[in-house]
């Protein structure tokens, strides 16, 4: 009986299901291979974007059992595995186990833990023998209880940043501005406590970027986050417009972070602070493609560059090429906020609004549908109601257009308030 070549994609974060379709098309065109998607819970769209979908646990404690299950399924159905693509933070561990079992390009299970657990990375960072001259580690530690949280925040001067140890997409990330906020922050993090809670010093007066890498090709992405109690990413621009010295520092920081973990990983999304004192510090390392369509932005911003194809070729052939892609302009994405909380009643015609502003749209979509519940408070990347993507040869114009169009859209979004009616007295 003949075998059929396949590539396994392990997990995906949030709303990235349409990226699976891109990977499926590449596997077919490059290697005549099918795409098998491994997820913890099968979602309605999964069957449409993958050739086959398999449900299995991605939890660290279940890696051995999940590996055995997947190996058995592949063998029973006569699949020949030719590549493994870990596509979510939780998928990195099982992805490493699969690559190791089949002798395919990838990282070890020990290396994979740093991509999932932020404290593993912080330990590697703290014990590194060398680091770039302008790089400074951030204080970071686990907290196990509310009293410990209060004590640590006081020790850090009354301000801190708290987040789950093993989550992505800005879930659970929030700023503590004063020790009195500890009780509320600890309560809000209840769903994540089992995976561990990390407390870090609050870096102020800093810009945040990401060092993105696919199969040796690297660039820096400019990141903008929301203000307030929660920190969620609202805008990305590729490539980041940087003076040469800042570009050099951020590149060095990103490479250092990757080198602490693994020399063999095919995709990185390392988040970095550039501080007011011109020093860099790691936010966290992610051993998978960046979210918010960063690779799609890069594909449009750079000349003859397809990150998705490079990643698939790395997974199958182990191909790595060290170079910085050549920009032809700037491509940016901005997420859209609900102007108020309630039920989404209507959404405007984005193309018409853009034409009126003389802005050319690359992509525009609403993630929420009429009838969905929405909130004006952005807690994480799933709180937004949609996004716009624009391209411009000039960074200043791109930046201005993203803000103008987003504002025009948000002011035209119709929301039915759920606030109870106020009864007149007397």
N, C-alpha and C positions, 0 to 999 in steps of 0.2 A: 504493500500500500504506500502511495506517495505521501510525503510530508509537505506541509504548507508553511512558508516562512512567515514569521510574525514579529511585531515589535510590541512590547508591553508598556503602556503608560500607567504609572502608579499614582492614583489619586489626582484630584484637581481642586483648587481653592475656589470657593464661592461661585461666581457666575462665569467661570472661564470655559464653560462647556463648548463654546464655538471655536475655541483654540484647538480642541481635540479634532475637529473636522480638518483643520489645516494640517495637523500632524498625520492624520489618516491619508490625506491626499498625497503628502510627500512620501510616506512609506510605500504607497502604491506606485507612484511615478519613479522613485529612485531605485527601489529594490523589489518591486512587485510583491510587497509584503502586506499582510493584513494588520490592522491595529486592534489589539485587545486592551480594554480599559478595566483596570482594577479599582473598585470603589468600595467604601464601607456600606453605603446604602445606594441602591440604584435609583436614579432620578428619571423622570419621564423622557427627557431629551437624550439620555445616554445611549439608548439603543439606536437613535438616528445618526449619531456622529461617530460611533465606533462600529467595527465589524462584529465584535463580540464584547459583551460586558460580563465581568465576574465580580461577585460580591465577597469580600473577605475583610477581616479586621486589619487595620493598619497600626494598632496600638503596639507599643514597644514590647509589652509582655507577651504578645501573641505572634511575634515575628516568626519564630520557629514553626509554629502550627500553620501560619498563613503561607509560609514558604513551601511546606510539605503539600498543602492543598493546591497551590498554584502549579507546582511541579507535576503533581498527579493529574491535574486537568490538562496541562499541555501535552503530557505523555499519552494520556488516554485518547485525546482527539488528534493525535499525530501532528502536533504543531512543532515547528523548528524555530526556537527563539533566537533572533539575530540581534536584538537590541533592547535596552531598558531605559525608559525616560521617567525619572522621578519628578512628578509635576506638582506636588504639594509638600508642605513641610512635614506632614505626617507620613507622606509616601516615601520620604528619603530613606528611612530605615529598611523597609521591605525592598525598595529598589536596590539598595546596596547588597542585601542578602541574595536577591535574584541574580544580579550581575556577577557576584562572587561565585555562586553555585554553578553558573553556566560559563564562567570564564570570559565574560564580556566586559567591555569598557565600563568603568564605574569606580566607586570608592568602597572602602571597607566599612563594615558595620560600626566599628569604633569611630571612624571619621564622621560617619553619618549622624551620630548622636549630637555633634556640635551644631548641626544644621537644624535640629529639632529643639534641643534644650539650650536656652540662652546662657545658662549658668556653666555649662560645659565649655562654651566658647570663652566666657569670662575667665575661667580657670586657665585655659591655654594662653590667653592674653596676659594674665598676671605673671605667668611663669616663663614667658618668652625670654630668651637670652638676648635677643636684639630686636630693635624696632626702628622705624624711620625717625629721624632727628626731630621732626615737628609733631610726632604722634604722642598722645597722652591717653593712657587707659582711664576709663570712667569707674568710680566706685560703684560696686554692684554686689548685692547679697540677697539671699533668700530670706523671706520672713514667714514664720509659721503661725503667728497669732496676732491678734489685735494689740495686746500690750507691747509685744515686740515691735510692731509697726510704729506705734506711738513713740517708743524710745528711740528707734532708728531715725525717725523723721526729726526729732529734737536734736539728735547728734549731727544731723546733716544741716542744721541751721534753720529748721522749720519748713523747708521746701524740699520736695523730692518728686521723682517720677516712678509710677508703679505700673506693672504690667504682668500678664501671665507669662510663665516661663516657656510654654510650649504652644503658643498660638500665633497666628498671622493676621493680615488684613486689618491691623490696628485694633483688633478685638480686645476690649478690657483695658486699653492704654489710657492713663489719665494723669493729670498733674495734681499734686498736693501742694497748695500754696501756704497752708498753715496747719499745725498739728490738730486743730479742731476739725479738720476735714477727714481725719483718719477713719473715724467710725463709718461714715458714709462710703468711703472708698473701699474699705474692707468688706462691707456688706455687698457692694456692687460686684465684687470679684468672687463671690461665692461659687458661681458655676465653674470657675477655673482653678479653684484651690487645690483640687486633687492633683493637677499637673504641676503645681508649684507656683508661687508668687515671687516675683523679683522686684526689689526696691533699688533704685539707682539715684545718684546725685542728679539734680535738675540742672541741665546745661542751658544757660540763658545767653542771650545775645549771640546766637549762632545760626547759621544757615544749614539746612539739611540737604544732602545729595545722596545719590546712590552710585556706586561703582558697579556697572553691569558688565557681565562677561559671558560670552558663549564660545566655547571651543577655542579659547585663546584670544578672541577679538574683544577689545574692551572700549568702553566709553563712560562718560560721567553724565548722569541725568539730574536735572534740577528738580527739586521736590518742594512743594508748598503744602503746609499743613494748616488745619483750622486752629483758631485760638479758643480759649475757654478751658473748661475743666477737662474735656476730652481732646485727644489729638488724633485726627484722622487726615489722611492725605487727600487733598482736594485738587491738586494740579501737578502735572509732570511735563517737563520740556526736554526734548532730546535734540542735539546735545546741549548740556549746560553751557551758557555763555560765560566763559571764565578767562581771567588774565592768566598768562602762561605759568606764573609761580603758583597760583592757586590750583590750576589743573595738575601740575606736577605733584603738589602735596596730596591732593585727593587720590590721584592714581597710586601714589606710594602707599597711602593708607589702605586702599582697597586691596592691593596686591598683598600687603602684609597680613590683612585679615584672612584672605584666602589661603596664604601660605601657612598660617597657624593651624589650619584644619586639614587641607589636602592639596596635593599637586595634581590630582587626577580627575577632579570634578569637571563636568562639561558645562554647567550653568551656575552663575553666581548673581545674587542681587544683594550686595553688601552696602548697608546704609551707614553714612558717615556724616558727622558734624564738622563744619568748618567754623571755628570759633573766632570771636572778635579779636583775640590775641594772636591770630594766625596759626593756631595749633589745630590739629585734627584729632577726633576721637570717634571710636566705633559706636554706632547705635546698636546694630546687630548684624549678624551674617545670615543669609538665606541661600541654601544650596539648591536653588531652582530658579526658573525664569521669573523676572520681576512681574508684578501685577499691573493693573491699570493700563493694559495695552502697550507697555513700554517697548516690547519687541516690535510691535506694529509701527510705533512712532519711529523707531530706529530704522526699520525697513524703508520708510519714506524719507527720513532725514539724511540718510547716507547713500552714497553712490554705489550701485550694484551690490547691495548687501541684504541678505535674507537670514536673520538669526534662526528662524525655525528650521531652515534647510541645514544650516551649520550644526544645529543641535542633533538632528537626526543622523547626519553623517558621523558626528562624534560617537553617538551611541552604538552605531553599527561598525564603523571602521576605526574608531579611536582617533579620528583626525583632529589635530589641534594646530592652528596657525596663529602665531603671535603678531597681531598688528592692531592699530587703531584705525577704524573705518574713516573714510573721507566724507565730511559733511557737504551737502548741497543746499542746506538751509536748516530751518528749525521746525520741528513738529511738536505740537503740544496738545494735551488733553486736559479738560477741566470738567469736574463733576458738578452736577446741578443739585441745588438744595431746594427743599420745599419752603415756600415763603411763610407757611404757618402749619400748625398741626391739625389733623383731621382726616377727612376722606378726599382723595383726589377726584375732583369733579370734571376738570377739563385740562387739556394740554394744547399749547399753541402750535402752529405750523412753523417749525424751526427754519426751514428753507426760506419761507417768505420773510421772516424776521431778518435773516441773514442778508437776503437780497436788498432789503430796505436799508441796511447798514453798509452795503457794498462789501460784504464779507463772503469769501468762498469757503464753503464747508466741505471738509473731507469726509466726516462721518458725524452723525447726530442720532441719538436714540434715547428713548425713555425706558428705564428699567422697571418703573412702576406703571401699573395700568389704572385706567379710570375705575374707581370703586375700591382701590387699595387704600389701606390706612398708611398715612405718612406723618413724619414728625419733623418739626423745624430744628430740633436738637440732634445734631450729628454726633453719634456715639462711636461709629466705626464706618468702614467703607461700604457697608450694606445699607446705611441710612440715607444715601443719596438717591435721587429719583431718576437720574439719567446722566448722559455725558455728551460733550461735543469734542471733536478733533479738528484742528486747523493746522495749516502749513504756511510758512512765509519765509522768504529768504532773509528777512530782517527780524531779529529777536524783539526789538522794541515794538514793532507793529504787531507781531504775533501776540505778545503779552497784552497789549492794549485791546486787540480784537477778542481775545478769549474772555476778558473781563466785560467788555461791552455786550457781546452776544449772550453770555451767561446771565447778565443782569436783565437784558431784554426778555429772555425766556422766562426767568424766575418771576418777574413782575406780571407776566401774562398767565401763569399757572393758576387754575381755579381750585380752591380748597373749600370744602364744606366743613365748617367748624363743628366739633363735637361738644363744645362748651354748653353746659345746661343753661336754659333761658333764665334771665334775671326777672324775678317776680316783683312787681311794684308793691310797695307797702303803703297801706293807708288809703 
